[in-house]
């Protein structure tokens, strides 16, 4: 999963990604995962309200 995300980021940012540090890349992955988790929780809460 992380490898796929890195490939997507690499296609977006190209050479800039190579010059970034590993910590920055991990930070970007973490923020992506956090936003994905938040959206999943939001969707789950909304679907529970509809029941």
N, C-alpha and C positions, 0 to 999 in steps of 0.2 A: 504493500500500500504506500509506504513512504517513498519507495523507489519510483512508483508511478507519479506521485505528486511532484517529486523532484524533476521528472521528465517534463511534466506540464509546466512547471516553473521555468525550467531551462528553455522551453520553447517560447515562453513569454519574454523572459529577460535576456536570453542569449548569453553573451560573453560576460555581462555584468555579474551573473550568478557565479561564474567561476572565480571572480575576484573577491566575492563575499566570503566571510569566514563561516566555518561550520556552525558556530553558535548562532549566527544570524539566520542561517537556513533552518536550523532547529527551531528557532523562535518563530519563524514564519510558519513552519509546519504546525507548531503548537497553537498559534492564533487561528490557523485554518481549522484545526480540530475543535478548538473551543467554540468558534462560531457555528460549526456544524452541529455540535452537541446542543448549543443553545437553541438552534432552529428546530432540532428534533424534539427537545423538551417543549418548546412553544407549540409545535404541531400536536404533540401528544396531549398537552393540557387542553387545547382547543377541541380536540376530538372527544375528550372525556366530557366536556361541557355539553356537547351535542347529544350525548346518550340520555 
